[in-house]
Amino acid sequence: MTQVMSEYIIREQRKIENKRRMVLLVFALACLVGLILDVMTGPSMLPIRDVIEALLRLTGVEDTTHTIIYDLRLPIALMALVVGASLGAGGAEMQTLLNNPMASPYTLGLAAAAGFGASLVIAFGGFGLPIQYAVPIGAFVMTMLASAVLFLFASLKQFAAATLILVGIALLFIFQSLLSLVQFIASPEVSQQVLFWLFGNLNKATWTNLAVVAVVSTVCITLLMRDGW
């Protein structure tokens, strides 16, 4: 009886794993199709055949088409995939830690802390660093500060996940208020730059910053997967 039950459990687990693989395959194909459509569309529409030939590095591709794809559109499209993967991993991590399918980095105030850190750099300068490096560093440092506060409360005894969410919501309102204060005291031009950064934009994606984001995201996602249950 025990052996029959074990075999049944194994079969059911394999069915679940096969279903997950199929779902991942479908989404991977959807990402590939979306990538090709994204590279095709723009002020200068490109035929799908030219795009595929350029991506596969086949001969016969015009120089103009090659320049549009590799210098303008492909870094932006790939950056969108990398950023989407990072956001998905961050959301899955929060949902697992808090055992809540509605959780996200916004739930614990981490996204608001990043926005506040970036706004400080944009409004008051890079503190001796180039602005393109100072902004992400400022966002990262402020996010780590918020994470430290969360870890401090989480380390307390008899501290439930629901209470941690309440602490995160409090941090969310605190950092949002500080962000509004920075926008209020800053000049209209600086306030517009802060708002533009908060909205997000992929148009400045290049192969260099794509490589940096891809490496950091790959390392972080790999470390998270090592601790996956």
C-alpha positions in Angstrom: 0.0 0.0 0.0 2.8 2.4 0.9 4.7 1.6 -2.3 1.5 2.2 -4.4 1.0 5.5 -2.7 4.6 6.6 -3.2 4.4 5.7 -6.9 1.1 7.7 -7.2 2.8 10.7 -5.5 5.8 10.5 -7.8 3.5 10.4 -10.9 1.5 13.4 -9.8 4.7 15.3 -9.0 6.1 14.5 -12.5 2.8 15.7 -14.0 3.1 19.0 -12.1 6.8 19.4 -13.2 5.9 18.7 -16.9 3.1 21.2 -16.7 5.5 23.8 -15.3 8.0 23.1 -18.1 5.3 23.5 -20.7 4.3 26.8 -19.2 7.9 28.0 -19.1 8.3 26.9 -22.8 5.2 28.8 -23.8 6.3 32.0 -22.1 9.8 31.7 -23.6 8.3 31.4 -27.0 6.1 34.4 -26.3 9.1 36.4 -25.2 11.0 35.5 -28.4 8.0 36.5 -30.5 7.7 39.8 -28.5 11.4 40.4 -29.0 11.2 40.1 -32.8 8.0 42.2 -33.0 9.7 44.9 -30.8 12.7 45.0 -33.1 10.5 45.2 -36.1 8.3 48.1 -35.0 9.4 51.7 -34.9 9.6 54.9 -37.0 11.2 52.7 -39.7 9.2 49.4 -40.0 11.4 46.4 -40.8 10.3 43.2 -42.5 10.3 40.2 -40.3 12.6 38.4 -42.7 15.3 41.1 -42.5 15.0 41.1 -38.7 15.4 37.3 -38.4 18.3 37.3 -40.8 20.0 40.1 -38.9 19.5 38.4 -35.5 20.9 35.1 -36.9 23.7 37.1 -38.5 23.0 35.8 -42.0 24.6 37.5 -45.0 22.7 39.9 -47.3 21.5 42.3 -44.5 21.7 45.9 -45.5 24.0 48.2 -43.4 21.1 50.5 -42.5 19.0 47.6 -41.2 21.9 46.2 -39.3 22.6 49.6 -37.7 18.9 50.1 -36.7 18.7 46.7 -35.1 22.0 46.4 -33.3 22.7 50.0 -32.4 19.2 51.2 -31.6 16.4 48.6 -31.1 18.0 45.4 -29.9 19.7 46.8 -26.7 16.3 48.3 -25.7 14.4 45.1 -26.4 16.9 43.0 -24.5 17.0 45.4 -21.6 13.2 45.1 -21.3 13.6 41.3 -21.0 16.3 41.6 -18.3 14.4 44.2 -16.3 11.2 42.1 -16.6 13.1 39.0 -15.4 14.5 41.0 -12.4 11.1 42.4 -11.5 9.6 38.9 -11.7 12.3 37.4 -9.5 11.8 40.2 -7.0 8.1 39.7 -6.9 8.5 35.9 -6.5 10.9 36.5 -3.6 8.6 38.8 -1.8 5.6 36.5 -2.3 7.6 33.5 -0.9 9.1 35.4 2.1 5.7 36.8 3.1 3.6 33.9 2.0 1.3 36.3 0.2 0.6 36.1 -3.5 -0.1 39.9 -3.6 3.3 40.9 -2.2 5.8 42.9 -4.2 8.8 45.1 -3.6 6.4 48.0 -3.2 4.7 46.2 -0.3 7.7 46.6 2.0 8.6 50.0 0.9 11.8 49.0 -0.9 10.8 50.5 -4.3 9.9 53.8 -2.5 13.3 53.8 -0.8 15.1 53.3 -4.1 13.1 56.2 -5.6 14.0 58.4 -2.6 17.7 57.5 -2.9 17.8 58.3 -6.6 15.9 61.6 -6.1 18.5 62.7 -3.5 21.3 62.2 -6.0 19.4 63.9 -8.8 18.4 66.9 -6.7 21.7 67.4 -4.8 24.3 66.0 -7.1 26.3 62.8 -7.3 28.6 63.6 -4.3 31.7 63.5 -6.5 30.6 60.6 -8.7 29.3 60.8 -12.3 25.6 61.1 -12.3 25.1 57.9 -14.3 26.8 55.9 -11.6 25.6 58.0 -8.6 21.9 57.6 -9.3 21.8 53.7 -9.1 24.2 53.7 -6.2 22.0 56.1 -4.3 18.9 54.0 -5.0 20.8 50.9 -3.9 22.1 52.3 -0.7 18.7 53.6 0.4 17.1 50.3 -0.5 19.7 48.5 1.7 18.9 50.9 4.5 15.2 50.0 4.3 16.1 46.3 4.1 18.2 46.7 7.2 15.3 48.1 9.1 13.1 45.2 7.9 15.7 42.6 8.9 16.0 44.3 12.3 12.2 43.9 12.9 12.1 40.4 11.4 14.9 39.2 13.7 12.7 39.9 16.7 11.0 37.0 18.4 7.3 36.3 17.8 7.4 38.7 14.8 4.9 37.4 12.2 4.8 38.1 8.4 1.7 40.2 8.8 3.4 42.5 11.2 6.4 42.8 8.9 4.0 43.9 6.1 2.7 46.6 8.4 6.3 47.8 9.0 6.9 47.8 5.3 3.8 49.9 4.7 5.0 52.3 7.3 8.4 52.5 5.4 6.5 53.0 2.2 4.7 56.0 3.4 7.8 57.5 5.0 9.9 57.2 1.9 7.1 58.4 -0.3 6.7 61.5 1.9 10.5 62.1 1.8 10.4 61.8 -2.0 7.5 64.3 -2.2 9.5 66.7 0.0 12.6 66.4 -2.3 10.3 67.2 -5.3 8.7 70.1 -3.5 12.0 71.9 -2.5 13.7 71.1 -5.8 13.5 73.3 -8.9 10.8 72.5 -11.5 13.6 71.1 -13.9 15.0 68.8 -11.2 11.6 67.7 -10.1 10.8 66.8 -13.7 14.0 64.8 -13.9 13.1 62.9 -10.7 9.6 62.2 -12.1 11.1 61.0 -15.4 13.4 58.6 -13.5 10.5 57.2 -11.4 8.5 56.6 -14.6 11.4 54.6 -16.1 12.8 54.7 -19.6 14.6 52.2 -21.7 15.6 54.5 -24.5 19.0 55.1 -23.1 19.8 51.4 -23.0 23.2 50.5 -24.6 25.2 47.4 -24.9 27.4 48.5 -22.0 24.7 49.2 -19.4 22.8 46.1 -20.7 25.8 44.0 -19.9 26.0 45.4 -16.4 22.3 44.9 -15.6 22.4 41.4 -17.1 25.4 40.3 -15.0 24.0 41.7 -11.8 20.6 40.3 -12.4 22.0 36.9 -13.3 24.1 36.7 -10.2 21.2 37.8 -7.9 18.7 35.4 -9.5 21.2 32.5 -9.3 21.7 33.2 -5.6 18.0 33.3 -5.1 17.5 30.0 -6.9 20.1 28.3 -4.7 17.9 29.1 -1.7 14.7 28.0 -3.6 12.7 25.4 -1.8 
